Amino acid sequence: MAQLSDDCFAFGGPMMSVDDAVSLIAASVNAITDFETVPLSDSDGRVLAGNVTAPLPLPPFTNSAVDGYAARSRDIAKTAEQILPVAGRIQAGAAACGPLEPGHVARIFTGAPLPPGADTVFMQEDVRIDPSGKVVLPPGLKPGANVRPAGEDIRQGEIGLRAGQRLHPQHVALAAAFGLTHLKVVRRIRVAVFSTGNELALPGEARTGAQLFDSNRFMLMAMLRRIGCGIIDLGILRDDPISLAGGLKTVAGECDLVLTSGGVSTGEEDHVKTAVESIGTLVMWRMAIKPGRPVAMGIIGGTPLIGLPGNPVASFVTFVHVVRPTVLALSGALPEPLIPMPVRAAFTYKKKSGRREYVRASLRRADDGAIEAIKFPREGAGLLSSLVDTDGLVELGETMTRVEPGQRVRFLPYASLL
């Protein structure tokens, strides 16, 4: 379990940029060093604990990329058709029956090994068969055409997967191509998640007229699972600083990260702040971001705590820029910078200079074929419908102050954020 110093999240500036926040997290958080070995079928989404080198070349033998006829390039005419007899038939999964004799071709299928001597394959649709059963080859085919040489993809001993790689289906496929059945990965980051407040009711239970159903906790737990975390669900903790402090102190020793939303500002009824400060340290980050300016960062017995804003959209946006990099740093994962895609704005918008803003937007294809971003028609960081009825976030940089229709903007699809 990573043990952090009480002052590791301290920041002396008046307003923290998004980039400064990510950099401070990366510099402050120590990666855990607990590993486990899992079956390949269970490795998707996990973080690789060490480099994986290729135990064999890929492909392991030279083979045909197409269905057709294997030939020796020295037998191929450059300017005229050539008629050659067929000597042998090689299917995928079968060994070549022997060297290809000069002046002959072999019938071959995709993935089948080339016979010794052959180095070029004619696609079957580019040749024709004459009445005697011989193959008529067109002239001028480049030597080596339609052939996959052994080791073309990855050479034996080369690093195929690097330590810190968060595994996706394509990485699992490469490990399988190496013949591996298990991978050594970082154990899942354990995150304790709770909501706080007498104003919250659990979905499915009775709700008073002055209560809201707890929604942020379920959103945060779903987002954590998307990035491979294990969840300790503490439910709703009521507004009692003493019991809050006792519960947090206990769970901090059992997890790698404590996460909540709301209840950490300076109001008289924000009891999480008081509880955390009684058993650890807490600093407030005023981030230059909209929505989501107030974020709490704390340490309880060496375990980091993050308190996100209570409004769901602000909680969603700050999760991406604070919680996500914290989890990646804790798991020792390689950096995964968010890379926006350029689209055309179909809206007008004004913003303040000096802060980064995220505008909820949907995409459409315009009459000229360009992809346009359409802003959600209503404002407000409490509108869950603005996350449900849009496709992602338009990222407006710190120096921008206005967006006009037709202007190029940066778009982050929701699918790219986790």
matplotlib code that plots the C-alpha trace (Angstrom):
import matplotlib.pyplot as plt

x = [0.0, 1.3, 2.2, 2.1, 3.5, 0.9, 2.1, 2.5, -0.6, 0.3, 0.0, 0.9, -0.6, -3.9, -5.4, -4.2, -4.3, -5.4, -1.9, -0.4, -2.8, -1.9, 1.8, 1.6, -0.3, 2.2, 5.1, 3.5, 1.9, 3.9, 3.0, 2.0, 4.2, 1.8, 1.5, -0.5, -0.6, -3.9, -5.2, -4.9, -8.7, -9.0, -6.2, -8.2, -8.0, -5.2, -1.8, 1.2, 3.8, 6.8, 8.0, 6.9, 9.5, 8.6, 9.5, 9.2, 9.1, 5.8, 4.9, 6.9, 7.4, 7.3, 3.8, 1.5, -0.7, -3.2, -4.7, -2.7, 0.4, 3.9, 6.8, 10.5, 11.1, 14.0, 11.4, 9.1, 9.2, 9.5, 7.7, 5.6, 3.2, 4.7, 3.2, 4.4, 3.2, 1.8, 3.8, 2.1, -0.7, -0.1, -2.9, -2.8, -1.7, 0.2, 3.9, 5.4, 6.1, 9.6, 11.6, 9.9, 11.5, 12.8, 10.3, 7.3, 4.7, 2.8, -0.9, -0.9, -3.5, -3.5, -1.3, 0.3, 4.2, 6.1, 8.0, 11.8, 12.9, 9.7, 9.7, 6.7, 3.0, 0.6, -3.0, -5.3, -7.4, -4.4, -3.6, -5.5, -5.4, -4.7, -6.5, -3.5, -3.9, -0.8, -0.8, -0.5, 1.4, 1.3, 4.7, 6.4, 5.3, 7.7, 9.8, 8.5, 4.9, 2.1, 4.5, 4.7, 8.3, 9.1, 9.5, 8.0, 5.7, 7.9, 11.3, 12.1, 13.5, 11.9, 9.8, 6.2, 4.4, 5.9, 5.6, 2.8, 0.8, -2.9, -4.1, -6.7, -8.0, -5.2, -2.6, -4.3, -4.2, -0.5, 0.2, -2.0, 0.0, 3.2, 1.5, 1.2, -1.6, -1.0, 0.3, 1.8, -0.2, -0.5, -3.2, -6.3, -6.3, -8.8, -10.9, -13.3, -16.2, -18.8, -21.5, -22.2, -25.1, -28.5, -30.1, -29.3, -31.4, -30.3, -32.1, -34.9, -35.4, -38.0, -37.2, -38.4, -39.6, -36.3, -34.0, -32.4, -31.5, -27.8, -26.5, -22.9, -21.6, -23.0, -21.5, -18.1, -18.1, -19.0, -16.2, -13.7, -14.6, -14.0, -10.4, -9.9, -10.4, -11.8, -14.5, -15.2, -18.7, -19.2, -22.7, -24.0, -22.2, -24.4, -23.5, -21.6, -17.9, -16.9, -18.4, -17.1, -13.6, -13.7, -15.0, -12.6, -9.6, -10.5, -11.1, -8.0, -5.9, -7.7, -7.6, -5.3, -7.6, -10.7, -13.1, -16.2, -18.1, -19.5, -19.2, -15.6, -15.9, -15.9, -19.6, -20.9, -22.5, -19.6, -18.6, -16.2, -13.6, -13.7, -13.5, -10.6, -8.6, -9.1, -7.3, -5.1, -4.5, -6.7, -5.9, -8.4, -7.3, -9.0, -8.6, -8.8, -11.5, -15.2, -17.2, -15.5, -13.3, -13.2, -11.4, -10.2, -6.9, -6.0, -4.0, -5.3, -2.6, -0.6, -3.7, -4.8, -8.3, -10.0, -13.1, -14.9, -17.5, -21.1, -22.7, -22.7, -21.2, -18.4, -17.8, -17.6, -15.2, -12.9, -12.8, -11.3, -8.6, -7.9, -9.0, -8.1, -4.4, -4.2, -5.4, -3.0, -0.1, -1.0, -1.0, 2.3, 0.6, 2.2, 0.8, -2.4, -2.8, -6.2, -6.1, -9.0, -10.2, -10.7, -14.3, -16.2, -18.2, -21.9, -22.5, -21.5, -19.9, -18.1, -15.7, -13.2, -9.5, -7.2, -9.3, -10.1, -13.8, -15.6, -18.8, -21.1, -21.9, -23.3, -21.8, -23.6, -22.5, -23.1, -24.3, -20.7, -19.6, -17.8, -18.3, -19.9, -20.3, -23.7, -23.7, -26.2, -29.0, -28.9, -26.2, -25.8, -23.4, -26.3, -27.9, -27.4, -29.4, -26.5, -24.2, -26.8, -27.9, -24.5, -21.5, -18.6, -16.9, -15.6, -12.3, -11.8, -8.2, -7.1, -6.4, -9.7, -12.4, -15.0, -16.2, -18.0, -19.8, -17.4, -14.4, -12.3, -12.5, -11.2, -13.7, -13.2, -15.7, -16.9, -15.5, -12.0, -12.1, -11.8]
y = [0.0, 3.4, 5.6, 9.3, 12.3, 14.6, 17.6, 15.9, 17.6, 21.1, 23.9, 27.5, 29.1, 31.0, 28.9, 25.5, 24.8, 21.4, 20.6, 21.6, 19.3, 16.3, 17.0, 17.3, 14.1, 12.2, 13.6, 12.9, 9.5, 6.4, 3.3, 0.2, -2.8, -5.7, -7.9, -11.0, -13.4, -13.7, -15.8, -14.2, -14.2, -12.0, -9.6, -6.9, -3.6, -4.6, -2.9, -5.0, -5.5, -6.1, -6.1, -9.0, -10.0, -12.1, -15.8, -16.4, -14.3, -13.2, -14.7, -17.7, -18.8, -17.2, -17.6, -16.5, -13.4, -14.5, -17.5, -18.1, -19.6, -19.5, -19.0, -18.3, -14.7, -15.8, -17.7, -14.7, -13.0, -9.2, -8.3, -11.3, -13.9, -17.1, -20.6, -22.8, -26.2, -26.7, -28.8, -29.4, -27.9, -26.3, -25.6, -23.5, -25.6, -28.1, -28.2, -27.7, -31.0, -30.0, -27.4, -25.8, -27.0, -24.4, -23.5, -24.6, -23.0, -24.4, -23.9, -22.1, -20.7, -17.8, -18.5, -21.6, -21.8, -21.0, -24.0, -23.6, -21.7, -19.8, -16.1, -14.6, -15.3, -14.5, -13.8, -16.4, -13.7, -12.4, -15.6, -18.0, -21.7, -22.9, -26.0, -28.2, -27.2, -25.0, -21.6, -18.4, -15.8, -12.1, -10.3, -7.9, -9.0, -7.6, -10.2, -10.8, -9.8, -11.2, -12.8, -12.4, -13.1, -14.7, -12.0, -9.3, -8.2, -8.7, -10.3, -12.9, -11.2, -7.9, -6.2, -6.7, -5.2, -2.8, -2.6, -0.1, -0.8, -0.8, -3.8, -3.6, -6.3, -5.8, -6.3, -9.4, -10.7, -10.1, -12.0, -14.9, -14.8, -15.4, -18.5, -17.0, -18.2, -15.9, -12.4, -10.7, -7.6, -4.9, -5.8, -3.8, -0.4, -0.5, 2.6, 3.3, 5.4, 7.1, 9.8, 12.0, 13.9, 13.6, 15.0, 11.8, 8.6, 5.3, 4.4, 1.9, 3.2, 5.7, 9.3, 12.3, 15.4, 17.1, 14.3, 13.4, 10.0, 9.4, 9.4, 10.6, 7.6, 5.2, 7.3, 7.4, 3.6, 2.9, 5.2, 3.5, 0.1, 1.4, 2.1, -1.3, -0.4, -2.6, -0.9, -0.7, 0.8, 2.6, 3.8, 7.0, 8.3, 10.6, 14.1, 13.1, 14.2, 11.7, 8.6, 10.0, 10.2, 6.8, 5.2, 7.0, 6.1, 2.4, 2.2, 4.2, 1.3, -1.1, 0.8, 2.7, 5.7, 7.3, 9.1, 11.2, 14.1, 17.0, 17.9, 19.1, 22.8, 25.3, 25.4, 24.7, 21.5, 20.2, 17.6, 15.6, 18.5, 18.5, 14.7, 14.4, 17.2, 15.4, 12.3, 13.5, 16.5, 18.3, 21.0, 22.6, 22.9, 25.8, 24.5, 26.8, 24.6, 24.9, 23.0, 21.7, 24.4, 23.1, 19.8, 18.5, 16.5, 14.9, 12.2, 9.8, 7.6, 7.7, 7.0, 9.7, 11.1, 13.0, 15.0, 16.0, 18.7, 17.7, 18.7, 15.6, 17.3, 18.9, 15.6, 13.9, 16.4, 16.5, 12.7, 12.7, 15.2, 14.3, 10.8, 9.1, 10.3, 9.4, 5.8, 5.5, 6.8, 4.4, 1.5, 2.5, 2.8, 4.5, 8.1, 8.1, 11.7, 12.8, 13.6, 15.7, 15.3, 18.5, 19.3, 22.3, 24.3, 24.9, 27.2, 30.6, 30.7, 33.2, 32.3, 33.9, 33.8, 31.9, 28.8, 25.7, 25.0, 21.9, 22.3, 19.4, 18.8, 16.3, 15.6, 15.7, 15.5, 18.7, 18.9, 19.4, 16.3, 18.0, 16.8, 19.6, 20.0, 21.1, 22.6, 21.3, 23.9, 24.5, 25.4, 24.0, 21.6, 19.8, 18.6, 14.9, 15.0, 17.1, 14.1, 11.6, 13.5, 14.5, 12.7, 14.3, 17.5, 20.4, 21.5, 25.2, 26.2, 28.8, 31.5, 31.2, 33.7, 33.1, 30.4, 31.3, 28.9, 27.4, 27.6, 24.5, 23.2, 20.2, 17.4, 14.6, 11.8, 10.3, 6.9, 8.3, 9.6, 6.3]
z = [0.0, -1.0, 2.0, 1.3, 3.3, 4.9, 2.8, -0.6, -2.1, -0.7, -3.3, -2.7, -5.8, -5.8, -8.6, -9.9, -13.6, -14.8, -16.0, -12.7, -10.9, -13.0, -12.7, -8.9, -8.6, -10.8, -8.7, -5.3, -5.5, -5.0, -7.0, -5.1, -5.5, -4.9, -7.9, -8.8, -11.7, -13.6, -16.4, -19.8, -20.1, -16.9, -17.8, -19.8, -18.0, -15.6, -15.4, -16.5, -13.7, -16.0, -19.6, -21.7, -24.3, -27.4, -26.7, -30.4, -33.6, -34.9, -37.3, -36.2, -39.8, -43.2, -44.6, -47.4, -46.9, -49.5, -51.3, -54.5, -55.9, -54.3, -56.7, -56.9, -57.8, -60.1, -62.2, -62.7, -66.1, -66.1, -69.3, -70.5, -69.1, -68.0, -67.8, -65.0, -63.7, -60.2, -57.9, -54.5, -52.4, -49.0, -46.7, -43.5, -40.6, -42.9, -43.4, -46.8, -48.4, -49.7, -51.5, -54.5, -57.7, -60.2, -62.8, -60.7, -58.5, -55.5, -54.7, -51.3, -48.9, -46.5, -43.4, -44.9, -44.7, -47.9, -49.2, -49.2, -52.3, -52.7, -51.8, -53.7, -53.9, -56.7, -55.7, -57.2, -58.8, -60.7, -62.4, -64.7, -65.3, -68.9, -70.4, -69.3, -65.6, -65.6, -64.1, -66.2, -64.2, -65.1, -65.5, -63.2, -59.8, -57.2, -55.3, -51.8, -52.7, -50.6, -48.1, -44.4, -43.3, -40.0, -37.4, -39.6, -36.8, -33.7, -33.5, -30.9, -27.7, -28.6, -25.9, -27.0, -23.9, -21.5, -17.7, -16.8, -19.9, -19.0, -21.0, -23.7, -26.0, -28.5, -25.8, -24.6, -28.2, -28.5, -25.3, -26.6, -29.9, -27.8, -26.4, -22.9, -20.6, -17.6, -17.0, -14.0, -13.2, -10.5, -8.0, -8.4, -6.7, -3.7, -3.5, -0.6, -1.8, 0.3, 0.2, 3.2, 4.4, 6.0, 2.8, 0.9, 0.6, -0.9, -4.2, -3.4, 0.1, 1.4, 0.7, 2.7, 0.9, 1.7, 0.5, -2.8, -4.0, -3.8, -7.4, -7.4, -5.5, -8.1, -10.9, -9.2, -8.5, -12.2, -13.4, -11.0, -12.3, -15.8, -14.9, -13.2, -9.5, -6.8, -4.8, -1.1, -0.9, 2.4, 1.5, 3.0, 6.1, 8.2, 9.4, 12.6, 12.7, 15.4, 13.6, 10.3, 11.6, 13.1, 10.0, 7.7, 9.9, 9.8, 6.1, 5.2, 6.5, 4.2, 0.9, -1.4, -2.0, -0.3, -2.6, -1.9, -3.4, -1.5, 2.1, 2.1, 1.8, 4.7, 5.6, 9.1, 7.9, 5.8, 8.4, 6.2, 6.4, 10.2, 10.4, 8.0, 9.7, 13.1, 11.8, 9.0, 6.8, 4.2, 1.6, -0.8, -4.4, -6.2, -9.7, -12.7, -14.3, -15.0, -13.9, -10.8, -9.2, -5.5, -5.0, -1.6, -1.4, 1.9, 3.6, 6.3, 7.7, 4.5, 2.3, -0.1, 0.1, -2.7, -2.2, -5.4, -5.9, -5.1, -8.4, -10.6, -13.8, -11.7, -10.0, -13.4, -14.9, -11.9, -11.6, -15.1, -14.2, -10.6, -9.7, -13.0, -12.9, -9.2, -9.9, -12.8, -10.6, -7.8, -10.2, -11.8, -15.2, -18.1, -18.7, -20.7, -21.8, -23.1, -26.8, -28.0, -31.6, -33.7, -34.6, -35.9, -33.4, -34.1, -31.2, -29.7, -26.3, -24.0, -21.2, -18.9, -19.7, -17.4, -16.8, -18.7, -19.4, -20.5, -22.5, -22.9, -26.5, -29.1, -32.5, -35.8, -39.4, -41.3, -44.9, -46.1, -44.4, -41.5, -37.9, -35.8, -32.0, -30.7, -27.2, -24.7, -24.6, -20.8, -18.3, -14.8, -13.1, -11.5, -14.7, -15.1, -18.4, -19.8, -19.5, -20.7, -23.8, -25.1, -26.6, -24.8, -23.7, -25.8, -24.1, -24.2, -23.2, -20.7, -23.3, -25.2, -24.4, -27.1, -29.5, -32.8, -35.2, -37.7, -35.3, -34.8, -31.2, -29.3, -28.4, -25.9, -26.4, -23.1, -24.2, -24.3, -20.7, -18.9]

ax = plt.figure().add_subplot(projection="3d")
ax.plot(x, y, z, "-o")
ax.set_aspect("equal")
plt.show()
